[in-house]
Amino acid sequence: MPIGLLALALGGFGIGLTEFVIMGLLPEVAADFAVTESVAGYLISGYALAVAVGGVALTAAVTRFDRKRVLMALMVLFIGGNVLSAVASSYEILLAGRILAALCHGAFFGIGAVVAADMVTPAKRAGAIAMMFAGLTIANVLGVPFGTLLGQQLGWRSTFWAITIIGIVALIGIAVLVPDTKRAAPSAGLRTELTAFKSPQVWLSIAITILGFGGMFGAFTYIAYTLTDVTGFASSSVPWLLVLFGVGLFIGNYVGGKLADRALTTSLTATLAILTVVLIVFAATAGSQIMTIISLTLMGAFGFATVPALQMRIMNYASTAPTLASGANIAAFNVGNALGAWIGGLTIAGGLGYTSPIWAGAIVTVSGLAVLLFATALHNRGADTTEQAPVPIS
C-alpha cells in the first residue's frame, strides 16, 4: 500500500478520536461548565448533525478544487476546531469548536476515499479505502480509552490539545506523502458531480448505507445498558468490553476491504446477512456473559466490514463524478447512526427492554439487505440506464 495512505489514516484517527472521546469526558465537561448531562450530550448530537451537513454541503463547495489541497484545508479546519475546543471559556464556545471540527469530518472521509482509491490499482481500491478508515477503527480501540484517561488525569482540555497535535502531524503527512492530484477540470464542478445522482443505484446505495449500518449503530448506542442491566457486567467492565468491540471494528474493516476487492456485491450481501444473524443471536442470548462477549465482537466485525464495500459501491456507480456522492454516503452513515439510535430509543421508551434496540437493529439491517438484493436485481436486469461505468456484480 502507498505510504500516503498512512497519512490519510492518521487524519482519520484524529477525526475519529474527536468524535468519540467526548463520550468518556462528558461528566468532566458538564461539571466544568455547570450544565446538565443532557445539555452536555448536545456535544455529541451537534457533532453528528454537523458531520451530515458538512459531508454534503462542504464537499459540494470544494468539488472544483484540487483534492489534496482540499484535504489539507480540511485538516486546518479540524485543527482550528480542536484548538477552539481546548481553549473554550464557555459551553457555547466548546460546542462551536465541536461543530467546526465536525464540518470537516464528512468531507475528509468522502474526498479521502476518492484520493485513496486513486492511489492504487482498481483491484485494490476497496482495500485502500479500508486502510484510510483503519484510523477511525483504531481511534475506537486505542484512542478513546487513552484519550479519556488523559482527560481524566490532566483535565479534558488536554485531550483536545493532544488531538490538535495529531491533526498537525496528519496535515504534514498529507502535504508530504499524498501524491499531487490533478486539479478538477472546469466541467468537473458541482453541476457534473450532481449528475451522479441521476442514477437510481446511487440513491439505492445511500439507502443501503443508512439501513445496513444504522441497524448496527442503533444496537450499539444503548449497549452499556444491555451489558449492565441484562448481561450483568459491572459498569467498570464496560470500557474494556467496548475495546473488544473496537477490535472487531478493526478486523472487520480490514477483512471487509479485502473481500470487497474480490467480490463487492457478494461480500456485501453475505456481510449484511451474517450481521443480521449476529444481532438476532446477540438479542436472544444477551443474558449470557460468554455469548455477549462473542456477539459484541462479531457485531463490531461484521458491522464495520460493510463500510469499505458500501463506500466502494456508491463510488462505482458515480465513477465519473465520485466526490460528492462519496461525501453524501459519509453523511448517510451518520443519518443511519441517528435513525438507528432513534428507533432503539423508541423501543426502550415503549417498555420493550434493553435488548429491544438489538432486535430493532436486526430488523433495520435486514431491511438494508432487502434494498441491496433489489438493487442487485435491478442492475442485473439492466434497468438502471444511468449507470456511469461498468460495476462488477459478482
N, C-alpha and C positions, 0 to 999 in steps of 0.2 A: 504494500500500500504506500502511496506517496506520503512523504513526511508532512506535507501541508495539511493532511487530514488530522494530524495531531493538534495543530493549531486550532482547527475548527472544533475538535473535540474538547479542547481546553476552554474555548469560548462557551461551548455547550455546558461544560461542567460549572463554570461560573454562573451562567444563567439559571441552570437547574438548582444550584445552591441558593441563589437569591429567591427563587420561587418557593422552595420547600422548607428552608431552615427557619423561617419566621414561625412555623407551626410550633417548634420547640421553644421559642423565645417569647411567645405571646404573654405568659404571666409576667415576665420582667418588663416588657413594654407597657402592658396595661397598668402595672404598679407605678412605673416611672411617670406616665402621663396622666395618671388618675382617671382612667377610663374603664368601662366595664369590659368583661370578656367578649361580649357580643360586639361591642364597638371595635375592640381590637381585632376581631375577626374580619372586619372590613379590609384589613391589610392583606388578607388572603383573597377575598372575593373581588376586591377592587383590582388586584393584580391580574386575576383571571380574566376579568372583563376587558382590561387594557390589552392583554395578550390577544384576545379575539379581535379587538378593534385594530390593533397595530398589525396583526397578521394580514389583514386585507388592505386597510387604508394606507398604512405606511409603505407596504410593498407596492401598491398601485402608484404611489407618488414617486417611486425611485426606479420604475421599470426601464427608463431611458438611460440610466447611468451605468457605468462600469461596475460589475458585481463585486469585484474585490474591493474597490473603493467604498462601495456601499456597506460591505461587511465591516470595514474599518470604521466608517462613520457610525454604524450601529453600536460598535464596541465603545466608541467615545460617548455615545448617548447612555449606554449601560453604565459606564464608569461614573458619569455625571450623576445618574440616578442614585447610585450607591453612596457616592460622596455626600449627596444631599441627605440621604437617609442617616448616614453616620453622624452628621452634624446637626440633625433636626432638633430644633428647640421646642417644637410642639408636635402634637399628634398629627395635625393637619399637614405640616411640612414633611413628616415621615411618610404619610400617605401619598403626598405628591412625589416624593422620591421613589416610592414603590411603583407608582403608575408610570413615571418617566422611564424607569428601568424595564418595566413590563412592555412598554411600547416596542422595544427592540426585539423582544422575545420571538414573536411570531415571524417577523420579517427575517430575523437572523437564521432561524431554522428553515424557513421556506426558501430563502435565497441560498443559504449554505448548502441545502440539499442539492440544488441545481449545480452549484460550484463543485461540490464533492463528486457528483455523478460525472461531471465533465472532466474530472482529473484522472479517470480510469477508463479502461475499455468497456464497451457496452455489456460484456458478460460479467462485469464486476460492479455494476452501478449500485445495486441494492446493498452490496457489502460495504461500499464506500459511504452510503447514506447511514448504514448501521454504525459505521466507525464514528461518524460525527455525532450520532445520538448516544454513543457509548459514554460521552461526557455527562449526559443527562442521567444515565443509569448509575454511573459511579458517584455522582452527586448524592443520589439516594442511599447508596451503600455506605460510603465513607464520609462524604462531605457533610451531610446533615447531622449525623451523630457528633462528629468532631466540631462542626460549627456551633451546634447547640452547647456543647461542653465549653468551648471557648467563650461564648456569650454568657454562660452562667458563671464562669470563673472571673472573667475580666470585664464583664458588662456587655450588654447586647450590641453596643456601638462597635466593639472590637471585631465582631463578626462581619459587619458591613465594611470595615476598613480592610479586613482580610480578603473579602470578595473584591474590593476595589483593586487590590494588588494583583489578584488573579486576572481581573479584566485587563489591567495594563500589560501583563505578560502575554495574554492572549492577543491583544492588539499588536504587540511587537511581532509575535509569531505569525499572525496573518500577514502583516506587512512584509515579512522576510521569507516565509516558507510557502505561502499560497501563490501559485503561478498567476501572472497577469492574465486577466480576461479581456476579451475584445469588447470595446465599447459598443453598446447596442446601436444598431442602425436606426436612422430616424423612423423607419417604418415599424421598428420593433418596440414601439412605445405602448402606452396604455391601451390604445384602440386595438392594436394587434393582440395584446395579451388578453383582452376581453373576448376575442374570437374563440378562445379555448372553451368558453362557457356555452358555445352553441352545441357542444357535444353532450348528448344525454349521459354518456358514460362518465363525463367529468362530474356531473351532478350526482350520479349514482355512486361514484367513488366517494364523494363528500358524505353522502348518506351512510355508506358502509362504515366510514371512519367514525361518524357520530355514534352510530349504534354499536358497532363492533368493539370500539374502545370504551365507549361510555358505559357499557354494561359492567366491565371490569372495574372501572373507577368508581361507579356507584356502590359496588360491593366493598371497595377498599375505603371509601370515605368514612364509614362507620365501623371500621374493623376493630378499633380499640374497644368499643362496647361489646362486640362479639367475643373478643378474646378474654375479656374480664368477666362479663356477666353471663355468658353462655358456656365458654370453654373452661373458665375457672382459673385462668392465669392471674398472677399478681400484677398489679399495674406497673410495678418495677420491671417486669419481664417484657412489656410491650415494645420498648425501643429495640431490644435485641431480636425480638420476633420480626420486627419491621426490617432489620438488617437482612434476615433470611429472605424476606420479600424482595429486598433490593438486589440480593444475589440472584434471585430468579429473574429479575428485570434484566440484569447484565447478561446472563447466559441466554435468555430468550432473544434479546436484541441481536446478539452475535449470531446465534444459530438461525434466527429468522432471516437475517440478511443473506446468509449463505444459501438457505433454501429458496428464497425469493429469486436469487440469481439463476437458480437451476430451473425452477418451475413456478412462476409467480402465482398464477391463479390456483393451481393445485395446492401449493403450500399454504396460501391464504385461506382457502376453503377448509383444509384439514385443521389448520390452527384455530379458526373460529369454532369449528365443530368440537374439537378437543377442549377448548376453553369453556364452552357451554357445559360439557360433561363435568369438567373440574369444578365449576361453580355449583352444579347440582349436587355433586358428591360432597363438596365443602358444606353446603347448607344442611345436607342430610346428616352429616357426621360431625357437626361443629361442637358437639358435647365431648368429643374425644380429643385429648391434647395431642396425641401422636398423629391422628388423621388431620387435625388442624394445621400442624406444622408442615405436613406434606402438602396439603391443599393450598396453604398460603404461599409456599414456594412455587408450586406449579401455577398458581393463579398469576403470580408475577411473571413467570417464564413465558407462558402462552399468551398472556395479555400483551406483553411488550414485543413478543415475536411477530405480532401483526404490524408493528409500526413501520419497519422498512418496506414491507410489501404494500401497505396502504399508501405510503408516500410515493413509492415507485409506480403504483398503478395509475394515480392521477397524473403523474409526470409523463407516463407513456401516452396517455390519451390526450395530453396537451403538449405534445412533443415540440411543436413549432413555436409555442409561446408558454413555456412551463412556469415562469417565475411567479406570476400572480396566482395561478392555480395551485402551485406548491404552497404559497403563503396562505391561501384560502383553506387548504387542507390542514395546516397547522392550527388555524382558527377553529376548524371543525373538531380537532382533538379537544380543544378547550370547551367548545359547545357540548361535546359529548360528556366531558367531565361534569359540567353544570347540570346537564339533563340527567345523568346517572345519579348524581348526588340528590337532585330534586325528587326523583322518583323514589329513591331509597328513603329519603326523609318522609315522604308521604306514607310509605308502608309502616314506618315506625310510629308516626303520628296516628295512624289508623289502628294501632294496638296489635300489630302482627308480630312484634318481637324483633330482636336484634339479628336474627338470621334472615328476616324478610328482605333486607337490601340485597343479600346474596341471591335469593330466589328471583328477585326482580332483575338483578344483573344478568342472570341466566336467560330470562325472557328477552331482555333488550339485546343481548349478544346474539341469540338465535334469530332475532329479527334482522340484525345485520347480516347474518349468514344467508337468510332468505333473500335479501336485497342483492347480495353477491351472486347467488345462484340465478336470479332473474337477470342481472346484468350480463352474466356469462352467456346465458341462453340468448339474450338479445344480440350480443356480439356474434355468436356462432351462426345466428340466422342472417347476419349481415344487415340488421335493421338499423344500426347506427351509421348512417351515411356520412356523418360529420366527423368521424374519427380521423385524426390528423396523421397518423402513422401506424404501420402495422404493429400490433401488440401481440407478443407471444402468449397465447392462451393454451396452457398445457396442464 
